[in-house]
Amino acid sequence: MIGGSKMKTTGIVRRIDGVGRVVLPKELRSVMGIKSSDPLEICVEKDKIILQKYETNSACIVTGEISNRNIDFIDGKITLSKNGAEILQKELQTIFNEEIDYK
């Protein structure tokens, strides 16, 4: 299971060339919305190599967790997972509570 959904096989088999390249069929690239210069992220899950479209804003800045459930803030400048948001909230509360104690 990847991202909570079961992987589907396409029936497409490709060989790796002498320099380690694999060609993704045009039909598959079209269906997946992958254009010629789009970056792909290489992930490993047990004995599987997974290619997925790379989205720079998908990683939580606190935990590094990559998920489509992460939320962008401040026009995409900050991305947080639920866990990352909870950690940040606790730290901010601690900082602001300390500042109130000093006043």
Secondary structure per residue as TSV (DSSP state, phi and psi in degrees):
chain	resnum	aa	ss	phi	psi
A	1	M	-	360.0	134.2
A	2	I	B	-125.0	126.9
A	3	G	T	55.7	29.4
A	4	G	T	84.2	0.0
A	5	S	B	-123.7	152.0
A	6	K	-	-77.2	137.0
A	7	M	-	-68.9	141.5
A	8	K	-	-107.0	137.9
A	9	T	-	-84.9	144.6
A	10	T	-	-97.1	-16.8
A	11	G	-	82.0	0.3
A	12	I	-	-89.0	130.8
A	13	V	-	-122.5	131.9
A	14	R	-	-129.1	148.7
A	15	R	-	-95.4	150.6
A	16	I	-	-83.7	133.3
A	17	D	-	-81.7	-177.3
A	18	G	T	-61.5	-22.9
A	19	V	T	-107.5	13.0
A	20	G	S	90.1	13.2
A	21	R	-	-89.8	149.9
A	22	V	-	-127.8	132.9
A	23	V	-	-91.0	126.3
A	24	L	-	-88.9	124.7
A	25	P	-	-57.2	144.5
A	26	K	H	-56.1	-41.4
A	27	E	H	-60.5	-41.6
A	28	L	H	-67.5	-42.7
A	29	R	H	-60.8	-41.1
A	30	S	H	-62.8	-49.9
A	31	V	H	-59.9	-38.6
A	32	M	H	-86.9	-3.6
A	33	G	T	70.9	33.0
A	34	I	-	-99.5	121.6
A	35	K	-	-98.4	169.7
A	36	S	T	-50.1	-44.9
A	37	S	T	-106.3	12.9
A	38	D	-	-64.4	136.9
A	39	P	-	-76.2	141.3
A	40	L	E	-117.6	139.4
A	41	E	E	-94.9	137.1
A	42	I	E	-102.5	119.1
A	43	C	E	-118.4	155.9
A	44	V	E	-125.6	131.1
A	45	E	E	-132.5	107.5
A	46	K	T	54.7	-113.8
A	47	D	T	-103.2	20.8
A	48	K	E	-113.6	142.1
A	49	I	E	-103.9	126.7
A	50	I	E	-120.4	128.1
A	51	L	E	-102.2	132.8
A	52	Q	E	-141.7	153.6
A	53	K	E	-58.4	132.9
A	54	Y	-	-86.3	126.5
A	55	E	-	-121.8	114.4
A	56	T	G	-62.9	-30.4
A	57	N	G	-89.4	9.3
A	58	S	G	-89.8	-11.2
A	59	A	B	-90.7	132.5
A	60	C	-	-66.3	132.8
A	61	I	T	-74.0	-14.6
A	62	V	T	-94.7	-49.5
A	63	T	T	-103.4	-17.0
A	64	G	-	79.8	-0.4
A	65	E	-	-63.0	131.9
A	66	I	B	-106.5	120.8
A	67	S	-	-158.2	147.3
A	68	N	T	-75.9	-3.5
A	69	R	T	-91.1	-7.0
A	70	N	-	-63.3	152.8
A	71	I	E	-116.2	134.2
A	72	D	E	-89.5	140.6
A	73	F	E	-126.2	160.4
A	74	I	T	50.8	58.5
A	75	D	T	53.3	40.3
A	76	G	T	83.6	4.5
A	77	K	T	-75.9	-26.4
A	78	I	E	-128.0	129.9
A	79	T	E	-121.1	130.7
A	80	L	E	-131.4	141.1
A	81	S	-	-85.4	170.6
A	82	K	H	-59.3	-46.2
A	83	N	H	-63.5	-42.6
A	84	G	H	-62.1	-39.6
A	85	A	H	-65.3	-39.5
A	86	E	H	-65.7	-42.3
A	87	I	H	-62.4	-47.1
A	88	L	H	-62.5	-42.0
A	89	Q	H	-60.2	-44.7
A	90	K	H	-63.0	-42.8
A	91	E	H	-65.4	-41.1
A	92	L	H	-64.6	-41.4
A	93	Q	H	-61.2	-42.4
A	94	T	H	-61.6	-46.3
A	95	I	H	-62.3	-48.5
A	96	F	H	-70.4	-32.4
A	97	N	H	-66.2	-39.2
A	98	E	H	-64.9	-40.2
A	99	E	H	-65.1	-37.6
A	100	I	H	-66.4	-37.4
A	101	D	H	-64.9	-29.6
A	102	Y	H	-78.3	-19.7
A	103	K	-	-80.4	360.0
